[in-house]
Amino acid sequence: MSQVNDQNAGLNGNGNGAASGNEAAPQLNILTQYVRDLSFENPQAPAVLRNRTNAPGINIGVNVTANAVDGSQTDFDVRLKLDAKAGEGDQTMFHAELEYGGVFRLQNFKEEHRVPILFIECPRLLFPFARQIIADVTRNGGFPPLMIDPIDFAQLFQQRVAEERARQQVQNPTQVS
């Protein structure tokens, strides 16, 4: 009696890891990644580069957008926008803006899972690349590289959903009789 052990056979032995039956396994693929917009302003250079004594205050803004590509049901353009400003008082030391995108293909996902994947998992995959670009551009601007801390995209998504619900309640308050 021989035993066959094929680790590439998947969960059901058919090689694709799908559950038995007609359901295909969900797949998330990155088709491409790109810099859509990059800006770095160093308005006080070179003086600010010579006279640094304290670490500047840094504010970082994050935004995520997702849209279908050409009306596709499977391909989505997800963009991660990072806005980093450093300064002391009213003096801006640097301002870096990056819009980094990726085209993702989502196949065989239930509709209710699609939006969370687009706004949580896709930006999570883009973030390390965007973070490196911001670090490089700040270093090239004469500052220490700005290493942005990891971002909790699940929390950002939950905040976005809560804000949308609150906005809908303000626009369409339920009437109690």
Secondary structure by P-SEA (a helix, b strand, c coil): cbbbbbcccccccccccccccccccbbbbbccccccbbbbbbccccccccccccccbbbbbbbbbbbcccccccbbbbbbbbbbbbbccccccbbbbbbbbbbbbbccccccaaaaaaacaaaaaaaaaaaaaaaaaaaaaccccccccccaaaaaaaaaaaaaaaaaaaacccccc
